[in-house]
């Protein structure tokens, strides 16, 4: 560990805690210890937090009180997480349109930030409040998880994701400075082309960056370019993949090309969940200290060792609770001890967040999760990208209240900017967007769509 790592671990998060009132340093120290607890000890920890959250929510959150009363829930009978199945499952469709009734009556007593999801599964953006304590735990858990791959705070890391997609739109000065201090860099996957990939590779080498993080599909495109053109890959220590399901082809191609191991990540901001892969590579450990994650069947009955719907309960968000929240992913959880010795439950299979790659004749590619970021900047209820033919994209949108003709032109302009020359973009306002038989809506429909399953 270098001097800067020591400085970063002792100063960066403490400074953030002082400035923002967060508790990252404390949470990180706690998580370093609790990762080695046995499963029964972890469950005892969850029991206390779960009962406290449920009681507070019933007294202070109108949305849940009404839903639970209608379902005949008796709050005084809930004594542990064994009673969680008495609570009805909710989904995004239940919550959209109920923003005010989802806020706790004592909302102002909690420091929270307004944020939103991009709608990677449903194409339907969703705004909510994230309590400071929940955010702090996630930041601490991410650092803990990356350490399983050898990373230390202050190590140089580059994120190949959705940064710099919107022209002239930048993050705040404070956020940019913080990333600089953490020595984290960001480049965009939307619009990857051979020249751009060459520039990224050179940048990684010049800055001596040792960790790469990004969408599996984006890093796969980079890996194919490196392999197909016999380019010497940069010297990395590990690669973190996130936001999309990592399939076997992507993992094998990325690992063989970059000559390092891939460590997969799973995160759901609105559900407050995080799971990360350790060096035993036997699945992704859930941050059970913060979130209860269930796998359930169509009736809401918990499943162990079988595929089912993924349901999360954030134990740290009292301001805007997510309790038994179906995130529209599917997966399998194992309670068996991992080869690393930790008894944190593991995702052994994750399905959902299915995205596609659209490749244009000009050499650029659109990555699904990167494209979604564009739509966060516009007031849209739903959206879908359809590749009608090579280099022709039809964008279906259902406008929100503030979306107008000017915004429509701006959206088309941003899409054309990212697609590059020779690509035709048609933006159409529609009354409805067709869903799949399962009730989900694909955000991107490409001519070469493929299903991405477990890792």
C-alpha positions in Angstrom: 0.0 0.0 0.0 1.4 3.4 -1.0 1.5 6.6 0.8 -1.4 8.1 -1.0 -3.5 5.0 -0.1 -2.8 5.5 3.6 -3.6 9.2 3.2 -6.8 8.5 1.4 -8.0 5.8 3.8 -7.4 8.1 6.8 -8.5 11.4 5.4 -10.9 11.3 2.4 -14.0 9.7 3.9 -13.5 11.5 7.2 -13.4 14.8 5.3 -16.6 13.9 3.5 -18.2 13.0 6.7 -17.3 16.4 8.2 -18.5 18.3 5.1 -21.7 16.4 4.4 -22.6 14.9 7.7 -22.3 11.3 6.3 -21.0 8.4 8.3 -18.9 6.6 5.7 -15.8 6.1 8.0 -17.8 4.6 10.8 -19.8 2.4 8.4 -16.7 1.2 6.7 -15.1 0.1 10.0 -18.3 -1.7 10.9 -18.6 -3.5 7.6 -15.0 -4.7 7.8 -15.9 -6.5 11.0 -19.4 -7.7 10.1 -18.3 -9.4 6.9 -16.9 -12.2 9.1 -20.0 -12.7 11.2 -21.8 -16.0 10.9 -25.2 -16.0 9.3 -27.2 -16.2 12.5 -25.4 -13.1 13.8 -26.2 -11.3 10.6 -29.9 -12.2 10.9 -30.0 -11.0 14.5 -28.7 -7.7 13.3 -31.3 -7.5 10.6 -34.1 -8.4 13.0 -33.6 -5.3 15.1 -33.3 -3.0 12.2 -36.3 -4.5 10.3 -38.7 -4.3 13.2 -37.7 -0.7 13.9 -38.1 0.2 10.3 -41.5 -1.4 10.0 -42.9 0.3 13.1 -41.6 3.7 12.0 -43.0 3.2 8.5 -46.5 2.2 9.7 -46.7 5.3 11.9 -45.2 7.8 9.4 -45.6 6.7 5.8 -49.3 6.9 4.5 -48.6 4.7 1.4 -47.5 1.7 3.4 -50.0 2.2 6.2 -52.9 2.1 3.8 -51.4 -0.9 1.9 -50.7 -2.9 5.0 -54.1 -2.1 6.6 -55.8 -3.2 3.3 -53.8 -6.5 3.4 -54.8 -7.1 7.0 -51.3 -6.7 8.4 -51.0 -6.6 12.3 -47.9 -4.6 13.0 -47.6 -5.7 16.6 -47.2 -9.3 15.4 -44.0 -8.5 13.4 -41.1 -9.5 15.6 -38.4 -10.5 13.2 -37.6 -10.9 9.5 -39.4 -14.3 9.7 -42.6 -12.2 9.6 -41.6 -10.3 6.5 -43.8 -12.4 4.3 -46.9 -11.0 6.0 -46.2 -7.7 4.2 -47.3 -7.2 0.6 -44.8 -6.9 -2.1 -44.6 -3.5 -3.9 -43.2 -2.5 -7.3 -42.3 0.6 -9.2 -45.8 0.8 -10.8 -47.3 0.9 -7.3 -45.1 3.7 -6.2 -45.2 6.0 -9.3 -47.9 8.6 -8.7 -47.6 8.2 -4.9 -44.5 10.3 -4.3 -45.9 12.5 -1.5 -47.6 9.6 0.4 -44.3 7.7 0.2 -42.4 10.4 2.1 -42.3 9.9 5.9 -44.3 12.5 7.9 -41.0 13.3 9.7 -39.2 13.5 6.4 -37.5 16.8 7.2 -35.8 15.3 10.2 -33.8 13.1 7.9 -31.1 14.5 5.5 -31.9 13.0 2.1 -31.2 13.7 -1.5 -33.6 13.6 -4.4 -32.5 11.1 -7.0 -33.9 8.9 -9.7 -33.6 5.7 -11.6 -33.0 5.6 -15.3 -35.5 2.8 -15.9 -33.0 0.2 -17.3 -35.6 -2.5 -17.1 -38.9 -0.7 -17.7 -38.0 2.5 -19.6 -39.9 4.4 -16.9 -37.9 6.9 -14.8 -38.7 7.1 -11.1 -37.8 9.8 -8.6 -37.3 9.1 -4.9 -35.4 10.3 -1.8 -32.3 8.5 -0.6 -31.5 9.0 3.1 -28.0 10.0 4.0 -27.5 7.0 6.2 -28.4 4.7 3.3 -26.1 6.4 0.9 -23.2 6.3 3.4 -23.6 2.6 3.9 -23.5 2.0 0.1 -20.3 4.0 -0.3 -18.6 2.1 2.5 -19.8 -1.2 1.2 -18.5 -0.5 -2.3 -15.0 0.2 -0.9 -15.2 -3.0 1.2 -16.2 -5.0 -1.9 -13.6 -3.6 -4.1 -10.9 -4.5 -1.5 -11.8 -8.2 -2.2 -10.2 -7.6 -5.6 -7.1 -6.0 -4.1 -8.3 -2.4 -4.6 -7.4 0.2 -1.9 -9.0 3.7 -1.6 -6.8 6.1 -3.6 -5.8 3.5 -6.2 -6.3 4.9 -9.7 -9.6 3.6 -11.3 -11.3 4.5 -14.6 -15.0 4.1 -15.1 -16.1 3.2 -18.6 -19.7 4.2 -18.2 -22.1 7.0 -19.0 -20.0 10.1 -18.2 -19.8 13.0 -20.6 -22.8 11.8 -22.6 -24.8 15.1 -22.5 -22.9 17.8 -24.3 -22.0 20.8 -22.1 -23.6 19.0 -19.1 -21.1 18.4 -16.2 -21.3 17.2 -12.7 -20.9 19.6 -9.8 -17.5 21.1 -9.1 -17.5 19.4 -5.7 -18.2 16.0 -7.2 -15.5 16.4 -9.8 -13.0 17.4 -7.2 -13.9 14.5 -5.0 -13.4 12.1 -7.9 -10.1 13.7 -8.5 -9.0 13.2 -4.9 -10.1 9.6 -5.1 -8.1 9.3 -8.3 -11.1 8.1 -10.3 -11.6 9.0 -14.0 -14.6 8.5 -16.2 -15.2 8.0 -20.0 -18.3 7.2 -21.9 -19.4 3.9 -23.5 -22.1 5.6 -25.6 -20.3 6.2 -28.9 -17.4 3.7 -28.5 -15.4 3.6 -31.7 -12.0 2.3 -32.7 -10.3 5.7 -32.3 -12.0 6.3 -29.0 -11.0 2.9 -27.6 -7.3 3.6 -28.7 -7.4 6.9 -26.9 -8.9 5.2 -23.7 -6.1 2.6 -23.8 -3.4 5.2 -24.2 -4.9 7.2 -21.4 -5.0 4.2 -19.0 -1.3 3.6 -19.8 -0.2 7.2 -19.4 -2.0 7.6 -16.0 -0.9 4.1 -14.8 -4.4 3.2 -14.0 -4.8 -0.2 -12.4 -8.5 -0.8 -12.1 -11.2 -0.6 -14.8 -14.9 -0.4 -14.0 -17.9 -0.3 -16.4 -20.7 -1.9 -18.3 -19.9 -5.5 -19.3 -21.1 -4.7 -22.9 -18.9 -1.6 -23.1 -15.7 -3.4 -21.8 -16.5 -6.3 -24.1 -16.4 -3.9 -27.1 -13.1 -2.6 -25.9 -11.8 -6.2 -25.4 -12.9 -7.3 -28.9 -11.1 -4.2 -30.4 -7.9 -5.0 -28.6 -8.1 -8.7 -29.5 -9.1 -8.2 -33.2 -6.3 -5.6 -33.8 -3.5 -7.4 -31.8 -3.2 -4.4 -29.4 -1.2 -4.8 -26.2 -3.8 -4.4 -23.4 -3.0 -2.0 -20.5 -1.5 -3.5 -17.3 -4.5 -3.7 -14.9 -4.9 -5.5 -11.6 -8.7 -6.2 -11.9 -11.8 -5.2 -13.7 -15.2 -4.4 -12.1 -18.4 -4.9 -14.1 -21.7 -3.4 -13.2 -25.2 -2.3 -14.3 -25.7 -5.2 -16.7 -25.8 -8.9 -16.3 -22.3 -10.3 -17.0 -22.7 -13.4 -19.3 -20.1 -16.1 -19.9 -19.0 -14.8 -23.3 -18.3 -11.3 -21.9 -16.4 -12.6 -18.8 -14.2 -15.0 -20.8 -13.5 -12.5 -23.6 -12.7 -9.7 -21.1 -10.5 -11.8 -18.8 -8.5 -13.4 -21.7 -7.9 -10.1 -23.4 -7.0 -8.0 -20.4 -5.3 -10.9 -18.6 -6.9 -10.1 -15.2 -9.9 -11.3 -13.3 -13.4 -9.8 -13.5 -15.2 -8.9 -10.3 -18.9 -8.4 -10.9 -21.1 -5.9 -9.0 -24.9 -5.7 -8.6 -26.5 -2.5 -7.4 -30.1 -1.2 -7.1 -30.2 2.3 -5.9 -33.9 2.6 -5.3 -33.9 -0.7 -3.5 -30.8 0.2 -1.6 -29.1 -3.1 -2.4 -25.5 -4.0 -3.3 -23.8 -7.3 -4.1 -20.1 -7.8 -5.0 -18.0 -10.7 -6.1 -15.0 -11.8 -4.0 -11.8 -13.4 -5.0 -13.3 -16.9 -4.7 -15.6 -16.1 -7.6 -18.4 -18.2 -6.3 -21.1 -15.5 -6.7 -21.8 -12.0 -5.5 -22.0 -11.3 -1.7 -25.0 -9.3 -0.7 -24.6 -6.4 1.8 -26.9 -8.1 4.2 -26.0 -5.6 7.0 -27.9 -2.9 5.0 -30.6 -4.7 3.0 -32.8 -7.7 3.2 -32.9 -9.4 -0.2 -35.4 -12.1 -0.9 -36.0 -14.4 -3.9 -39.8 -15.1 -4.2 -42.1 -16.9 -6.5 -45.3 -15.5 -8.1 -47.2 -15.7 -4.8 -44.5 -13.9 -2.8 -43.3 -17.1 -1.1 -39.5 -17.1 -0.4 -37.3 -19.4 -2.4 -33.8 -20.7 -1.6 -31.6 -22.2 -4.3 -34.3 -21.6 -7.0 -34.8 -18.9 -9.5 -37.4 -16.2 -8.7 -38.1 -12.5 -8.4 -35.6 -10.3 -6.5 -37.2 -8.3 -3.7 -35.3 -5.8 -1.6 -35.9 -4.0 1.8 -33.6 -1.1 2.5 -33.0 -1.1 6.3 -31.5 2.4 6.3 -34.0 4.6 4.3 -36.7 5.9 6.8 -37.3 9.0 4.8 -38.6 7.2 1.7 -38.9 3.5 2.5 -38.5 0.6 0.1 -40.0 -2.4 1.9 -40.4 -5.7 -0.1 -39.7 -3.8 -3.3 -39.7 -6.0 -6.4 -37.0 -4.6 -8.7 -38.0 -6.7 -11.7 -34.8 -8.7 -11.7 -34.6 -12.5 -11.3 -32.0 -14.5 -9.5 -30.9 -17.3 -7.2 -29.5 -16.8 -3.7 -27.2 -19.4 -1.9 -26.8 -19.5 1.8 -23.8 -21.9 1.6 -20.5 -20.6 2.9 -18.3 -19.1 0.2 -14.8 -20.3 -0.4 -13.6 -17.0 1.0 -15.0 -17.9 4.4 -17.7 -15.2 4.5 -21.3 -16.2 5.3 -22.9 -13.2 3.6 -25.5 -14.7 1.2 -24.6 -14.8 -2.4 -26.3 -14.3 -5.7 -25.2 -17.3 -7.7 -27.4 -16.3 -10.7 -28.7 -12.9 -11.7 -31.1 -12.2 -14.5 -32.7 -9.0 -15.7 -31.4 -5.5 -16.7 -31.2 -6.9 -20.2 -29.7 -4.4 -22.6 -28.5 -4.6 -26.2 -25.7 -3.1 -28.3 -26.6 -1.2 -31.4 -23.7 -0.9 -33.8 -23.6 1.8 -36.5 -21.8 1.7 -39.9 -19.6 4.7 -38.7 -17.9 2.5 -36.2 -19.8 3.8 -33.1 -21.8 1.6 -30.8 -24.6 2.4 -28.5 -24.6 0.6 -25.1 -28.0 0.2 -23.5 -27.2 1.3 -20.0 -25.2 4.3 -21.4 -28.1 5.4 -23.6 -30.5 5.4 -20.7 -28.5 8.2 -19.1 -29.6 10.5 -21.9 -33.2 10.2 -21.0 -32.6 11.1 -17.3 -32.1 14.7 -18.6 -35.7 14.9 -20.0 -39.2 14.7 -18.5 -40.4 11.5 -20.1 -42.8 8.9 -18.7 -41.5 6.1 -20.9 -39.1 5.6 -23.8 -37.8 3.0 -26.2 -35.1 2.8 -28.8 -35.9 0.7 -31.9 -33.4 -0.1 -34.6 -35.7 -0.2 -37.6 -32.9 -0.9 -40.0 -29.1 -0.4 -40.2 -28.3 3.2 -39.1 -31.9 4.1 -38.6 -33.3 4.5 -35.0 -36.9 5.2 -34.1 -37.2 6.7 -30.6 -40.6 6.2 -29.0 -41.4 8.5 -26.1 -44.4 9.2 -23.8 -43.8 12.8 -22.7 -44.1 14.1 -19.2 -45.8 17.4 -18.2 -42.8 19.7 -18.9 -41.7 18.0 -22.2 -42.4 20.3 -25.1 -41.4 20.8 -28.8 -38.2 22.5 -27.8 -37.2 19.6 -25.5 -38.1 17.2 -28.4 -35.6 18.9 -30.7 -33.0 18.9 -27.9 -33.5 15.2 -27.4 -33.1 14.5 -31.1 -29.9 16.7 -31.2 -28.3 14.8 -28.2 -29.1 11.5 -29.8 -27.7 12.5 -33.1 -24.6 13.9 -31.4 -23.9 10.5 -29.8 -24.8 8.4 -32.9 -22.5 10.3 -35.2 -22.6 10.9 -38.9 -24.8 8.8 -41.2 -27.3 7.8 -38.6 -31.0 8.8 -38.9 -32.9 9.5 -35.7 -36.7 9.8 -35.6 -38.3 10.8 -32.4 -42.0 9.9 -32.1 -44.4 10.8 -29.4 -46.8 7.9 -28.7 -49.6 7.1 -26.4 -48.3 3.7 -25.3 -45.3 1.5 -25.7 -45.8 -2.3 -26.1 -44.7 -4.5 -23.3 -43.4 -8.0 -23.4 -45.6 -11.0 -22.4 -44.1 -10.8 -18.9 -45.3 -7.2 -18.5 -41.8 -5.7 -18.9 -40.7 -3.3 -21.6 -37.4 -3.5 -23.4 -35.7 -0.1 -23.5 -33.6 -1.1 -26.6 -34.6 -3.3 -29.4 -31.7 -4.0 -31.8 -31.6 -6.1 -34.9 -29.2 -8.5 -33.1 -30.8 -8.6 -29.7 -29.5 -11.3 -27.4 -30.5 -12.6 -24.0 -28.0 -12.0 -21.2 -28.3 -14.4 -18.3 -26.2 -15.5 -15.4 -22.6 -15.2 -14.9 
